[in-house]
């Protein structure tokens, strides 16, 4: 599986001078990677690439897309971590599993004017 990814400086130059070419390269490399994956993983990889492309398309900026896709990645890793912990017999420690303290009796301090 040989992928000819240009070095960082070349990618940076492409991003600044020819973003369309950078996008073409990104698409080509993603398609090549999916095509070279074992057959049993291709459908899942195509679905994941579709979700990533849709997040990029609906984002208002490249940074918003990055944050959204990063969130997808973290959610996936959290699910994997919980599944591995469950398989190992460990107690769940996910964000959704934590106990939230009752703050109804907290003292509210106003901001100074």
N, CA, C and O atoms as a Tinker XYZ file with bonds, in Angstrom:
   452  protein
     1  N      0.843000   -1.174000    0.000000    73     2
     2  CA     0.000000    0.000000    0.000000    64     1     3
     3  C      0.894000    1.245000    0.000000    63     2     4     5
     4  O      1.245000    1.752000    1.065000    81     3
     5  N      1.253000    1.725000   -1.152000    73     3     6
     6  CA     2.131000    2.889000   -1.285000    64     5     7
     7  C      1.311000    4.125000   -1.630000    63     6     8     9
     8  O      0.595000    4.146000   -2.632000    81     7
     9  N      1.417000    5.140000   -0.805000    73     7    10
    10  CA     0.714000    6.399000   -1.049000    64     9    11
    11  C      1.756000    7.503000   -1.167000    63    10    12    13
    12  O      2.594000    7.673000   -0.281000    81    11
    13  N      1.703000    8.237000   -2.240000    73    11    14
    14  CA     2.684000    9.286000   -2.485000    64    13    15
    15  C      2.170000   10.619000   -1.960000    63    14    16    17
    16  O      1.706000   11.464000   -2.726000    81    15
    17  N      2.257000   10.796000   -0.665000    73    15    18
    18  CA     1.832000   12.031000   -0.031000    64    17    19
    19  C      2.990000   13.023000   -0.071000    63    18    20    21
    20  O      4.079000   12.718000    0.416000    81    19
    21  N      2.771000   14.196000   -0.640000    73    19    22
    22  CA     3.839000   15.208000   -0.652000    64    21    23
    23  C      4.215000   15.613000    0.773000    63    22    24    25
    24  O      3.442000   15.418000    1.710000    81    23
    25  N      5.409000   16.176000    0.921000    73    23    26
    26  CA     5.836000   16.614000    2.248000    64    25    27
    27  C      5.003000   17.814000    2.708000    63    26    28    29
    28  O      4.256000   18.402000    1.927000    81    27
    29  N      5.144000   18.158000    3.965000    73    27    30
    30  CA     4.328000   19.210000    4.575000    64    29    31
    31  C      4.443000   20.535000    3.835000    63    30    32    33
    32  O      3.436000   21.194000    3.576000    81    31
    33  N      5.662000   20.924000    3.495000    73    31    34
    34  CA     5.852000   22.216000    2.821000    64    33    35
    35  C      5.119000   22.266000    1.483000    63    34    36    37
    36  O      4.538000   23.292000    1.128000    81    35
    37  N      5.147000   21.164000    0.746000    73    35    38
    38  CA     4.440000   21.112000   -0.540000    64    37    39
    39  C      2.921000   21.200000   -0.319000    63    38    40    41
    40  O      2.220000   21.886000   -1.063000    81    39
    41  N      2.424000   20.504000    0.701000    73    39    42
    42  CA     0.989000   20.562000    1.010000    64    41    43
    43  C      0.574000   21.974000    1.428000    63    42    44    45
    44  O     -0.490000   22.459000    1.045000    81    43
    45  N      1.426000   22.621000    2.214000    73    43    46
    46  CA     1.144000   23.998000    2.637000    64    45    47
    47  C      1.105000   24.927000    1.427000    63    46    48    49
    48  O      0.224000   25.778000    1.311000    81    47
    49  N      2.064000   24.752000    0.536000    73    47    50
    50  CA     2.110000   25.569000   -0.679000    64    49    51
    51  C      0.850000   25.351000   -1.528000    63    50    52    53
    52  O      0.273000   26.302000   -2.056000    81    51
    53  N      0.435000   24.088000   -1.651000    73    51    54
    54  CA    -0.791000   23.790000   -2.400000    64    53    55
    55  C     -2.006000   24.454000   -1.753000    63    54    56    57
    56  O     -2.856000   25.012000   -2.447000    81    55
    57  N     -2.086000   24.392000   -0.428000    73    55    58
    58  CA    -3.219000   24.999000    0.282000    64    57    59
    59  C     -3.290000   26.497000    0.025000    63    58    60    61
    60  O     -4.377000   27.062000   -0.096000    81    59
    61  N     -2.138000   27.133000   -0.058000    73    59    62
    62  CA    -2.102000   28.584000   -0.259000    64    61    63
    63  C     -2.293000   28.987000   -1.719000    63    62    64    65
    64  O     -2.963000   29.978000   -2.010000    81    63
    65  N     -1.703000   28.219000   -2.635000    73    63    66
    66  CA    -1.702000   28.652000   -4.035000    64    65    67
    67  C     -2.726000   27.941000   -4.919000    63    66    68    69
    68  O     -3.172000   28.497000   -5.922000    81    67
    69  N     -3.093000   26.727000   -4.553000    73    67    70
    70  CA    -3.988000   25.958000   -5.412000    64    69    71
    71  C     -4.850000   25.015000   -4.564000    63    70    72    73
    72  O     -4.655000   23.800000   -4.607000    81    71
    73  N     -5.799000   25.558000   -3.796000    73    71    74
    74  CA    -6.610000   24.709000   -2.914000    64    73    75
    75  C     -7.423000   23.652000   -3.665000    63    74    76    77
    76  O     -7.709000   22.586000   -3.119000    81    75
    77  N     -7.796000   23.945000   -4.914000    73    75    78
    78  CA    -8.540000   22.953000   -5.699000    64    77    79
    79  C     -7.690000   21.712000   -5.960000    63    78    80    81
    80  O     -8.194000   20.590000   -5.916000    81    79
    81  N     -6.408000   21.914000   -6.231000    73    79    82
    82  CA    -5.499000   20.788000   -6.456000    64    81    83
    83  C     -5.286000   20.005000   -5.163000    63    82    84    85
    84  O     -5.204000   18.777000   -5.189000    81    83
    85  N     -5.196000   20.698000   -4.048000    73    83    86
    86  CA    -5.062000   20.022000   -2.758000    64    85    87
    87  C     -6.296000   19.164000   -2.486000    63    86    88    89
    88  O     -6.174000   18.029000   -2.027000    81    87
    89  N     -7.471000   19.696000   -2.764000    73    87    90
    90  CA    -8.711000   18.937000   -2.570000    64    89    91
    91  C     -8.754000   17.726000   -3.501000    63    90    92    93
    92  O     -9.186000   16.648000   -3.092000    81    91
    93  N     -8.311000   17.892000   -4.750000    73    91    94
    94  CA    -8.261000   16.775000   -5.690000    64    93    95
    95  C     -7.331000   15.683000   -5.164000    63    94    96    97
    96  O     -7.660000   14.499000   -5.230000    81    95
    97  N     -6.168000   16.084000   -4.641000    73    95    98
    98  CA    -5.209000   15.131000   -4.083000    64    97    99
    99  C     -5.805000   14.410000   -2.875000    63    98   100   101
   100  O     -5.660000   13.195000   -2.742000    81    99
   101  N     -6.471000   15.153000   -2.001000    73    99   102
   102  CA    -7.098000   14.554000   -0.819000    64   101   103
   103  C     -8.125000   13.503000   -1.233000    63   102   104   105
   104  O     -8.141000   12.392000   -0.703000    81   103
   105  N     -8.975000   13.867000   -2.179000    73   103   106
   106  CA   -10.007000   12.943000   -2.651000    64   105   107
   107  C     -9.385000   11.702000   -3.283000    63   106   108   109
   108  O     -9.818000   10.580000   -3.021000    81   107
   109  N     -8.379000   11.907000   -4.108000    73   107   110
   110  CA    -7.706000   10.792000   -4.784000    64   109   111
   111  C     -7.068000    9.838000   -3.778000    63   110   112   113
   112  O     -7.198000    8.621000   -3.911000    81   111
   113  N     -6.379000   10.380000   -2.776000    73   111   114
   114  CA    -5.718000    9.528000   -1.785000    64   113   115
   115  C     -6.732000    8.782000   -0.922000    63   114   116   117
   116  O     -6.521000    7.617000   -0.584000    81   115
   117  N     -7.829000    9.443000   -0.565000    73   115   118
   118  CA    -8.880000    8.768000    0.216000    64   117   119
   119  C     -9.481000    7.619000   -0.581000    63   118   120   121
   120  O     -9.656000    6.517000   -0.061000    81   119
   121  N     -9.797000    7.882000   -1.843000    73   119   122
   122  CA   -10.372000    6.836000   -2.696000    64   121   123
   123  C     -9.398000    5.678000   -2.884000    63   122   124   125
   124  O     -9.805000    4.516000   -2.881000    81   123
   125  N     -8.120000    5.989000   -3.045000    73   123   126
   126  CA    -7.101000    4.949000   -3.209000    64   125   127
   127  C     -7.015000    4.088000   -1.951000    63   126   128   129
   128  O     -6.948000    2.862000   -2.039000    81   127
   129  N     -7.015000    4.717000   -0.801000    73   127   130
   130  CA    -6.928000    3.986000    0.462000    64   129   131
   131  C     -8.134000    3.066000    0.645000    63   130   132   133
   132  O     -7.982000    1.910000    1.040000    81   131
   133  N     -9.329000    3.578000    0.359000    73   131   134
   134  CA   -10.541000    2.769000    0.494000    64   133   135
   135  C    -10.521000    1.609000   -0.499000    63   134   136   137
   136  O    -10.875000    0.483000   -0.148000    81   135
   137  N    -10.111000    1.878000   -1.721000    73   135   138
   138  CA   -10.060000    0.834000   -2.753000    64   137   139
   139  C     -9.069000   -0.267000   -2.383000    63   138   140   141
   140  O     -9.303000   -1.435000   -2.695000    81   139
   141  N     -7.972000    0.087000   -1.727000    73   139   142
   142  CA    -6.948000   -0.893000   -1.361000    64   141   143
   143  C     -7.257000   -1.629000   -0.060000    63   142   144   145
   144  O     -6.579000   -2.600000    0.276000    81   143
   145  N     -8.261000   -1.183000    0.666000    73   143   146
   146  CA    -8.631000   -1.845000    1.919000    64   145   147
   147  C     -9.253000   -3.207000    1.617000    63   146   148   149
   148  O     -9.789000   -3.415000    0.529000    81   147
   149  N     -9.184000   -4.133000    2.570000    73   147   150
   150  CA    -9.852000   -5.421000    2.361000    64   149   151
   151  C    -11.347000   -5.209000    2.064000    63   150   152   153
   152  O    -11.977000   -4.301000    2.606000    81   151
   153  N    -11.885000   -6.051000    1.208000    73   151   154
   154  CA   -13.272000   -5.934000    0.747000    64   153   155
   155  C    -14.260000   -5.797000    1.911000    63   154   156   157
   156  O    -15.214000   -5.023000    1.823000    81   155
   157  N    -14.037000   -6.542000    2.997000    73   155   158
   158  CA   -14.998000   -6.530000    4.105000    64   157   159
   159  C    -15.063000   -5.176000    4.821000    63   158   160   161
   160  O    -16.021000   -4.928000    5.554000    81   159
   161  N    -14.081000   -4.300000    4.635000    73   159   162
   162  CA   -14.076000   -2.991000    5.291000    64   161   163
   163  C    -14.503000   -1.844000    4.375000    63   162   164   165
   164  O    -14.769000   -0.740000    4.849000    81   163
   165  N    -14.569000   -2.096000    3.085000    73   163   166
   166  CA   -14.807000   -0.998000    2.133000    64   165   167
   167  C    -16.131000   -0.282000    2.341000    63   166   168   169
   168  O    -16.183000    0.947000    2.308000    81   167
   169  N    -17.193000   -1.032000    2.553000    73   167   170
   170  CA   -18.507000   -0.391000    2.721000    64   169   171
   171  C    -18.509000    0.534000    3.937000    63   170   172   173
   172  O    -19.022000    1.651000    3.873000    81   171
   173  N    -17.941000    0.069000    5.031000    73   171   174
   174  CA   -17.881000    0.894000    6.240000    64   173   175
   175  C    -17.002000    2.124000    6.006000    63   174   176   177
   176  O    -17.350000    3.223000    6.438000    81   175
   177  N    -15.882000    1.949000    5.335000    73   175   178
   178  CA   -15.003000    3.081000    5.037000    64   177   179
   179  C    -15.678000    4.088000    4.115000    63   178   180   181
   180  O    -15.531000    5.295000    4.304000    81   179
   181  N    -16.416000    3.603000    3.118000    73   179   182
   182  CA   -17.154000    4.510000    2.230000    64   181   183
   183  C    -18.207000    5.295000    3.010000    63   182   184   185
   184  O    -18.396000    6.489000    2.777000    81   183
   185  N    -18.888000    4.624000    3.933000    73   183   186
   186  CA   -19.880000    5.299000    4.768000    64   185   187
   187  C    -19.242000    6.355000    5.655000    63   186   188   189
   188  O    -19.775000    7.453000    5.809000    81   187
   189  N    -18.106000    6.020000    6.233000    73   187   190
   190  CA   -17.396000    6.979000    7.076000    64   189   191
   191  C    -16.916000    8.171000    6.260000    63   190   192   193
   192  O    -17.022000    9.314000    6.704000    81   191
   193  N    -16.387000    7.906000    5.066000    73   191   194
   194  CA   -15.934000    9.005000    4.208000    64   193   195
   195  C    -17.104000    9.900000    3.811000    63   194   196   197
   196  O    -16.953000   11.118000    3.722000    81   195
   197  N    -18.263000    9.304000    3.574000    73   195   198
   198  CA   -19.458000   10.088000    3.253000    64   197   199
   199  C    -19.817000   11.008000    4.418000    63   198   200   201
   200  O    -20.103000   12.188000    4.216000    81   199
   201  N    -19.802000   10.465000    5.643000    73   199   202
   202  CA   -20.120000   11.283000    6.826000    64   201   203
   203  C    -19.124000   12.431000    6.982000    63   202   204   205
   204  O    -19.512000   13.557000    7.293000    81   203
   205  N    -17.848000   12.145000    6.767000    73   203   206
   206  CA   -16.819000   13.185000    6.863000    64   205   207
   207  C    -17.050000   14.259000    5.806000    63   206   208   209
   208  O    -16.982000   15.453000    6.098000    81   207
   209  N    -17.323000   13.826000    4.572000    73   207   210
   210  CA   -17.571000   14.790000    3.494000    64   209   211
   211  C    -18.786000   15.660000    3.794000    63   210   212   213
   212  O    -18.773000   16.856000    3.503000    81   211
   213  N    -19.835000   15.078000    4.371000    73   211   214
   214  CA   -21.033000   15.861000    4.702000    64   213   215
   215  C    -20.748000   16.858000    5.829000    63   214   216   217
   216  O    -21.248000   17.982000    5.804000    81   215
   217  N    -19.953000   16.452000    6.809000    73   215   218
   218  CA   -19.578000   17.382000    7.881000    64   217   219
   219  C    -18.778000   18.546000    7.302000    63   218   220   221
   220  O    -18.986000   19.698000    7.683000    81   219
   221  N    -17.875000   18.247000    6.392000    73   219   222
   222  CA   -17.073000   19.310000    5.760000    64   221   223
   223  C    -17.962000   20.244000    4.950000    63   222   224   225
   224  O    -17.770000   21.460000    4.958000    81   223
   225  N    -18.931000   19.671000    4.256000    73   223   226
   226  CA   -19.802000   20.472000    3.394000    64   225   227
   227  C    -20.705000   21.406000    4.208000    63   226   228   229
   228  O    -20.911000   22.558000    3.826000    81   227
   229  N    -21.241000   20.910000    5.328000    73   227   230
   230  CA   -22.188000   21.740000    6.082000    64   229   231
   231  C    -21.502000   22.712000    7.050000    63   230   232   233
   232  O    -22.151000   23.612000    7.583000    81   231
   233  N    -20.213000   22.539000    7.276000    73   231   234
   234  CA   -19.489000   23.433000    8.187000    64   233   235
   235  C    -19.345000   24.819000    7.568000    63   234   236   237
   236  O    -19.191000   24.961000    6.355000    81   235
   237  N    -19.399000   25.832000    8.420000    73   235   238
   238  CA   -19.297000   27.219000    7.958000    64   237   239
   239  C    -17.861000   27.638000    7.663000    63   238   240   241
   240  O    -17.630000   28.635000    6.979000    81   239
   241  N    -16.894000   26.875000    8.180000    73   239   242
   242  CA   -15.486000   27.197000    7.950000    64   241   243
   243  C    -14.663000   25.907000    8.046000    63   242   244   245
   244  O    -15.141000   24.906000    8.579000    81   243
   245  N    -13.443000   25.929000    7.538000    73   243   246
   246  CA   -12.580000   24.748000    7.685000    64   245   247
   247  C    -12.342000   24.382000    9.154000    63   246   248   249
   248  O    -12.272000   23.202000    9.496000    81   247
   249  N    -12.220000   25.393000   10.018000    73   247   250
   250  CA   -12.013000   25.111000   11.442000    64   249   251
   251  C    -13.242000   24.434000   12.042000    63   250   252   253
   252  O    -13.112000   23.509000   12.843000    81   251
   253  N    -14.437000   24.892000   11.658000    73   251   254
   254  CA   -15.666000   24.262000   12.150000    64   253   255
   255  C    -15.737000   22.808000   11.690000    63   254   256   257
   256  O    -16.160000   21.935000   12.448000    81   255
   257  N    -15.326000   22.549000   10.456000    73   255   258
   258  CA   -15.303000   21.175000    9.944000    64   257   259
   259  C    -14.322000   20.327000   10.748000    63   258   260   261
   260  O    -14.627000   19.192000   11.116000    81   259
   261  N    -13.159000   20.878000   11.013000    73   259   262
   262  CA   -12.135000   20.164000   11.778000    64   261   263
   263  C    -12.648000   19.805000   13.170000    63   262   264   265
   264  O    -12.456000   18.682000   13.636000    81   263
   265  N    -13.294000   20.752000   13.826000    73   263   266
   266  CA   -13.820000   20.520000   15.171000    64   265   267
   267  C    -14.911000   19.456000   15.143000    63   266   268   269
   268  O    -14.950000   18.581000   16.009000    81   267
   269  N    -15.785000   19.527000   14.161000    73   267   270
   270  CA   -16.865000   18.552000   14.043000    64   269   271
   271  C    -16.332000   17.143000   13.784000    63   270   272   273
   272  O    -16.776000   16.182000   14.412000    81   271
   273  N    -15.391000   17.027000   12.871000    73   271   274
   274  CA   -14.812000   15.720000   12.549000    64   273   275
   275  C    -14.000000   15.196000   13.734000    63   274   276   277
   276  O    -13.989000   13.993000   13.997000    81   275
   277  N    -13.332000   16.082000   14.437000    73   275   278
   278  CA   -12.599000   15.688000   15.640000    64   277   279
   279  C    -13.567000   15.143000   16.688000    63   278   280   281
   280  O    -13.264000   14.165000   17.371000    81   279
   281  N    -14.723000   15.776000   16.810000    73   279   282
   282  CA   -15.749000   15.288000   17.734000    64   281   283
   283  C    -16.227000   13.894000   17.353000    63   282   284   285
   284  O    -16.435000   13.044000   18.219000    81   283
   285  N    -16.400000   13.661000   16.052000    73   283   286
   286  CA   -16.787000   12.323000   15.583000    64   285   287
   287  C    -15.739000   11.294000   15.990000    63   286   288   289
   288  O    -16.068000   10.198000   16.445000    81   287
   289  N    -14.475000   11.664000   15.821000    73   287   290
   290  CA   -13.382000   10.759000   16.155000    64   289   291
   291  C    -13.366000   10.460000   17.659000    63   290   292   293
   292  O    -13.213000    9.309000   18.067000    81   291
   293  N    -13.525000   11.500000   18.471000    73   291   294
   294  CA   -13.520000   11.299000   19.921000    64   293   295
   295  C    -14.697000   10.437000   20.365000    63   294   296   297
   296  O    -14.542000    9.583000   21.237000    81   295
   297  N    -15.873000   10.651000   19.773000    73   295   298
   298  CA   -17.034000    9.816000   20.096000    64   297   299
   299  C    -16.751000    8.355000   19.767000    63   298   300   301
   300  O    -17.089000    7.460000   20.542000    81   299
   301  N    -16.135000    8.121000   18.623000    73   299   302
   302  CA   -15.817000    6.759000   18.203000    64   301   303
   303  C    -14.811000    6.114000   19.160000    63   302   304   305
   304  O    -14.971000    4.955000   19.542000    81   303
   305  N    -13.782000    6.860000   19.543000    73   303   306
   306  CA   -12.799000    6.322000   20.484000    64   305   307
   307  C    -13.421000    6.066000   21.853000    63   306   308   309
   308  O    -13.056000    5.102000   22.526000    81   307
   309  N    -14.353000    6.917000   22.273000    73   307   310
   310  CA   -15.003000    6.711000   23.562000    64   309   311
   311  C    -15.849000    5.440000   23.537000    63   310   312   313
   312  O    -15.858000    4.682000   24.507000    81   311
   313  N    -16.556000    5.204000   22.437000    73   311   314
   314  CA   -17.339000    3.967000   22.307000    64   313   315
   315  C    -16.424000    2.751000   22.321000    63   314   316   317
   316  O    -16.738000    1.742000   22.952000    81   315
   317  N    -15.296000    2.842000   21.629000    73   315   318
   318  CA   -14.335000    1.742000   21.620000    64   317   319
   319  C    -13.783000    1.499000   23.019000    63   318   320   321
   320  O    -13.685000    0.354000   23.462000    81   319
   321  N    -13.423000    2.576000   23.716000    73   319   322
   322  CA   -12.894000    2.445000   25.077000    64   321   323
   323  C    -13.908000    1.781000   25.995000    63   322   324   325
   324  O    -13.558000    0.894000   26.774000    81   323
   325  N    -15.174000    2.211000   25.906000    73   323   326
   326  CA   -16.204000    1.618000   26.764000    64   325   327
   327  C    -16.414000    0.143000   26.432000    63   326   328   329
   328  O    -16.596000   -0.671000   27.338000    81   327
   329  N    -16.390000   -0.213000   25.143000    73   327   330
   330  CA   -16.552000   -1.613000   24.751000    64   329   331
   331  C    -15.389000   -2.455000   25.264000    63   330   332   333
   332  O    -15.596000   -3.567000   25.750000    81   331
   333  N    -14.165000   -1.933000   25.159000    73   331   334
   334  CA   -13.003000   -2.671000   25.651000    64   333   335
   335  C    -13.046000   -2.820000   27.167000    63   334   336   337
   336  O    -12.729000   -3.885000   27.697000    81   335
   337  N    -13.435000   -1.760000   27.862000    73   335   338
   338  CA   -13.543000   -1.848000   29.319000    64   337   339
   339  C    -14.618000   -2.845000   29.730000    63   338   340   341
   340  O    -14.435000   -3.614000   30.674000    81   339
   341  N    -15.736000   -2.828000   29.019000    73   339   342
   342  CA   -16.814000   -3.771000   29.324000    64   341   343
   343  C    -16.353000   -5.204000   29.078000    63   342   344   345
   344  O    -16.636000   -6.096000   29.876000    81   343
   345  N    -15.643000   -5.423000   27.975000    73   343   346
   346  CA   -15.139000   -6.764000   27.667000    64   345   347
   347  C    -14.128000   -7.231000   28.709000    63   346   348   349
   348  O    -14.021000   -8.426000   28.986000    81   347
   349  N    -13.386000   -6.284000   29.286000    73   347   350
   350  CA   -12.388000   -6.623000   30.300000    64   349   351
   351  C    -13.003000   -6.716000   31.694000    63   350   352   353
   352  O    -12.318000   -7.075000   32.651000    81   351
   353  N    -14.290000   -6.396000   31.812000    73   351   354
   354  CA   -14.962000   -6.479000   33.100000    64   353   355
   355  C    -14.799000   -5.250000   33.963000    63   354   356   357
   356  O    -15.140000   -5.279000   35.145000    81   355
   357  N    -14.287000   -4.173000   33.402000    73   355   358
   358  CA   -14.100000   -2.940000   34.173000    64   357   359
   359  C    -15.418000   -2.180000   34.265000    63   358   360   361
   360  O    -16.295000   -2.323000   33.414000    81   359
   361  N    -15.539000   -1.377000   35.305000    73   359   362
   362  CA   -16.731000   -0.548000   35.473000    64   361   363
   363  C    -16.734000    0.549000   34.420000    63   362   364   365
   364  O    -15.677000    1.084000   34.086000    81   363
   365  N    -17.908000    0.894000   33.890000    73   363   366
   366  CA   -17.967000    1.964000   32.887000    64   365   367
   367  C    -17.536000    3.301000   33.471000    63   366   368   369
   368  O    -17.877000    3.635000   34.605000    81   367
   369  N    -16.776000    4.066000   32.676000    73   367   370
   370  CA   -16.306000    5.376000   33.138000    64   369   371
   371  C    -16.509000    6.439000   32.080000    63   370   372   373
   372  O    -15.803000    7.448000   32.078000    81   371
   373  N    -17.455000    6.238000   31.182000    73   371   374
   374  CA   -17.704000    7.206000   30.117000    64   373   375
   375  C    -18.323000    8.481000   30.649000    63   374   376   377
   376  O    -18.801000    8.523000   31.782000    81   375
   377  N    -18.315000    9.502000   29.846000    73   375   378
   378  CA   -18.887000   10.787000   30.222000    64   377   379
   379  C    -20.344000   10.624000   30.610000    63   378   380   381
   380  O    -20.799000   11.235000   31.576000    81   379
   381  N    -21.081000    9.807000   29.867000    73   379   382
   382  CA   -22.498000    9.628000   30.144000    64   381   383
   383  C    -22.736000    8.790000   31.389000    63   382   384   385
   384  O    -23.845000    8.775000   31.924000    81   383
   385  N    -21.706000    8.092000   31.855000    73   383   386
   386  CA   -21.854000    7.225000   33.013000    64   385   387
   387  C    -21.521000    7.923000   34.331000    63   386   388   389
   388  O    -21.734000    7.342000   35.396000    81   387
   389  N    -21.012000    9.133000   34.290000    73   387   390
   390  CA   -20.585000    9.801000   35.510000    64   389   391
   391  C    -21.770000   10.383000   36.253000    63   390   392   393
   392  O    -22.775000   10.760000   35.649000    81   391
   393  N    -21.646000   10.452000   37.553000    73   391   394
   394  CA   -22.696000   11.004000   38.402000    64   393   395
   395  C    -22.587000   12.524000   38.416000    63   394   396   397
   396  O    -21.508000   13.074000   38.637000    81   395
   397  N    -23.688000   13.185000   38.184000    73   395   398
   398  CA   -23.712000   14.641000   38.181000    64   397   399
   399  C    -24.210000   15.111000   39.542000    63   398   400   401
   400  O    -25.267000   14.688000   40.010000    81   399
   401  N    -23.440000   15.983000   40.166000    73   399   402
   402  CA   -23.817000   16.512000   41.470000    64   401   403
   403  C    -25.035000   17.416000   41.351000    63   402   404   405
   404  O    -25.209000   18.111000   40.351000    81   403
   405  N    -25.871000   17.400000   42.374000    73   403   406
   406  CA   -27.036000   18.280000   42.414000    64   405   407
   407  C    -26.549000   19.674000   42.784000    63   406   408   409
   408  O    -26.016000   19.877000   43.875000    81   407
   409  N    -26.728000   20.633000   41.885000    73   407   410
   410  CA   -26.260000   21.997000   42.132000    64   409   411
   411  C    -27.410000   22.949000   42.411000    63   410   412   413
   412  O    -27.232000   24.166000   42.353000    81   411
   413  N    -28.589000   22.413000   42.713000    73   411   414
   414  CA   -29.759000   23.264000   42.945000    64   413   415
   415  C    -29.563000   24.165000   44.165000    63   414   416   417
   416  O    -30.208000   25.209000   44.257000    81   415
   417  N    -28.705000   23.795000   45.087000    73   415   418
   418  CA   -28.516000   24.565000   46.310000    64   417   419
   419  C    -27.228000   25.374000   46.294000    63   418   420   421
   420  O    -26.779000   25.845000   47.339000    81   419
   421  N    -26.637000   25.537000   45.132000    73   419   422
   422  CA   -25.389000   26.289000   45.030000    64   421   423
   423  C    -25.649000   27.777000   45.215000    63   422   424   425
   424  O    -26.707000   28.285000   44.845000    81   423
   425  N    -24.675000   28.468000   45.792000    73   423   426
   426  CA   -24.780000   29.908000   45.974000    64   425   427
   427  C    -24.294000   30.592000   44.698000    63   426   428   429
   428  O    -23.189000   30.324000   44.227000    81   427
   429  N    -25.117000   31.470000   44.145000    73   427   430
   430  CA   -24.769000   32.192000   42.928000    64   429   431
   431  C    -24.162000   33.525000   43.318000    63   430   432   433
   432  O    -24.765000   34.296000   44.065000    81   431
   433  N    -22.969000   33.795000   42.811000    73   431   434
   434  CA   -22.268000   35.044000   43.113000    64   433   435
   435  C    -22.363000   35.939000   41.890000    63   434   436   437
   436  O    -21.932000   35.539000   40.809000    81   435
   437  N    -22.918000   37.146000   42.030000    73   435   438
   438  CA   -23.071000   38.023000   40.865000    64   437   439
   439  C    -21.722000   38.615000   40.441000    63   438   440   441
   440  O    -20.810000   38.760000   41.255000    81   439
   441  N    -21.614000   38.956000   39.141000    73   439   442
   442  CA   -20.436000   39.638000   38.632000    64   441   443
   443  C    -20.412000   41.064000   39.160000    63   442   444   445
   444  O    -21.459000   41.672000   39.383000    81   443
   445  N    -19.216000   41.589000   39.356000    73   443   446
   446  CA   -19.092000   42.998000   39.741000    64   445   447
   447  C    -19.360000   43.869000   38.537000    63   446   448   449
   448  O    -19.060000   43.494000   37.403000    81   447
   449  N    -19.924000   45.030000   38.787000    73   447   450
   450  CA   -20.211000   45.961000   37.688000    64   449   451
   451  C    -19.129000   46.978000   37.551000    63   450   452
   452  O    -19.201000   47.843000   36.677000    81   451
